[in-house]
Amino acid sequence: MIVYAVSAGQGILAISPMPGVGGDFAGDVQHLIEWKPALVVSLVSEAELATAGATGLGPRLVDAGARWEHLPIHDFGVPDDAFDAAWPVVSANARRALTGGGRILVHCRGGCGRSGMVALRLMIELGEAPDDALARLRAVRPCAVETPQQMAWAMAAKRAPAVFVRHED
């Protein structure tokens, strides 16, 4: 399993395919645990988890010390009302972790459209210019954000004021 990572805030934001989708659920979960995410956001349905043999993903991650949020979105889709209701809290927790130097992983089935959409939204919410954020994300994962509707949802993010850190030489 490959983790496609970019810097975000003071931390690392990554997208990936769903653990188990390549046939090695146990190995993929171990790889994620060793990557040490503060939070993993799963955007797949229960059926997608079951198909990949990954129904135990959340408890395994929590047992290893990560937070796990399950916010399913239909493949090639955009968030529904239930997602939108949960998003402010999930986003705030993710942004807090990234600002504090933590690692966040967002996954869907293939690690492209849905996960790219949510990662892009987080990058913009952290204050990054939308076009710059998209370019950086697509530099590591060219398929990130697949549909115009996904792009529209991500780009509708409210940007936080940019925070600039001055480094003394």
C-alpha positions in Angstrom: 0.0 0.0 0.0 1.3 3.4 -1.0 0.7 6.5 1.1 0.8 9.7 -1.0 1.8 12.5 1.4 2.1 16.3 1.3 3.0 18.8 4.0 0.0 20.6 5.4 0.1 23.1 8.3 3.0 21.8 10.4 2.1 18.2 9.7 1.6 15.6 7.0 -1.6 15.0 5.1 -1.8 11.9 3.0 -4.2 10.0 0.8 -4.2 6.3 0.0 -6.1 3.4 -1.4 -8.2 1.5 1.1 -6.3 -1.0 3.2 -6.9 -4.5 1.9 -7.9 -3.4 -1.6 -4.7 -5.0 -3.0 -5.3 -8.3 -1.1 -3.1 -7.8 2.0 -5.3 -6.2 4.6 -3.1 -7.2 7.6 0.1 -5.9 5.9 -1.7 -2.6 4.8 -2.9 -2.0 8.4 0.5 -2.7 9.8 2.0 -0.2 7.3 -0.6 2.4 8.4 0.1 1.8 12.1 3.9 2.2 11.5 3.1 5.5 9.6 1.6 6.7 12.9 -1.4 8.8 11.8 -3.2 10.8 14.4 -6.4 10.4 12.5 -7.6 8.2 9.6 -10.7 9.3 7.7 -12.4 6.4 5.8 -14.6 7.6 2.9 -15.7 4.1 1.8 -19.0 2.4 2.4 -19.5 -0.6 4.7 -19.9 -2.7 1.5 -16.6 -1.5 0.2 -14.9 -2.4 3.4 -16.4 -5.8 3.4 -15.4 -6.5 -0.2 -11.8 -5.7 0.7 -11.9 -7.8 3.9 -11.4 -4.6 5.8 -14.4 -4.5 8.1 -12.1 -4.5 11.2 -10.2 -1.4 10.0 -11.5 1.1 12.5 -11.1 -0.9 15.7 -7.5 -2.0 14.6 -6.5 1.6 14.1 -8.1 2.8 17.3 -6.3 -0.1 19.2 -3.0 1.2 17.7 -3.7 4.7 19.0 -5.1 6.5 16.0 -8.5 8.2 15.8 -10.8 6.9 13.1 -13.7 8.6 11.4 -15.9 6.8 9.0 -17.6 9.3 6.7 -18.8 7.3 3.6 -19.2 8.9 0.2 -20.5 7.0 -2.8 -17.7 6.2 -5.4 -17.3 9.2 -7.7 -19.7 11.1 -5.4 -19.6 14.1 -3.1 -20.6 14.4 0.5 -24.3 14.0 1.5 -26.1 15.7 4.3 -24.8 13.3 7.0 -21.2 13.9 5.9 -21.8 17.7 5.8 -23.2 17.6 9.4 -20.2 15.7 10.7 -17.6 17.5 8.7 -17.1 20.7 10.9 -16.0 18.6 13.9 -13.9 16.2 11.8 -12.3 19.0 9.9 -11.5 20.9 13.1 -9.8 17.9 14.6 -7.8 17.2 11.5 -6.7 20.8 11.2 -5.7 20.9 14.9 -3.6 17.7 14.4 -2.0 19.1 11.3 -1.2 22.4 12.9 0.4 20.6 15.8 2.6 18.5 13.5 0.5 15.4 13.3 -0.3 13.1 10.5 -3.7 12.6 8.8 -4.6 9.9 6.3 -7.7 10.1 4.1 -8.6 7.1 2.1 -11.2 5.9 -0.4 -11.2 2.8 -2.5 -8.6 3.8 -5.0 -7.0 6.8 -3.2 -7.9 9.3 -5.9 -11.3 11.0 -6.2 -13.0 11.0 -2.8 -9.8 11.1 -0.8 -8.3 13.8 -3.0 -11.4 15.9 -2.7 -11.3 15.8 1.1 -7.5 16.3 1.3 -7.8 19.3 -1.0 -10.6 20.8 1.2 -8.4 20.4 4.3 -5.5 22.1 2.6 -7.7 25.0 1.6 -9.3 25.2 5.0 -5.8 25.4 6.5 -5.2 28.6 4.4 -3.5 27.3 1.3 -4.4 28.9 -2.0 -6.7 26.5 -3.8 -4.7 26.3 -7.1 -1.5 25.8 -5.2 -3.0 23.1 -3.0 -4.3 21.2 -6.0 -1.0 21.4 -7.8 0.9 20.1 -4.8 -1.6 17.3 -4.2 -1.6 16.3 -7.9 2.2 16.4 -7.9 2.1 13.3 -5.6 -1.2 11.8 -6.8 -2.2 12.9 -10.3 -5.6 11.4 -10.1 -6.6 13.3 -6.9 -10.1 14.8 -7.3 -11.8 13.1 -10.2 -15.1 14.8 -11.0 -16.2 18.5 -11.5 -18.6 18.0 -8.5 -15.8 16.8 -6.3 -13.7 19.8 -7.3 -16.6 22.1 -6.6 -17.1 20.7 -3.1 -13.4 21.0 -2.3 -13.0 24.5 -3.7 -16.1 25.7 -1.7 -13.9 25.5 1.5 -13.6 28.6 3.6 -10.0 29.5 3.8 -8.5 30.2 7.2 -6.2 33.2 7.5 -2.8 32.1 6.3 -0.3 31.6 9.1 3.3 32.5 8.3 6.1 31.2 10.4 9.3 33.2 10.3 12.4 31.1 10.7 15.5 32.8 12.0 18.8 31.8 10.3 
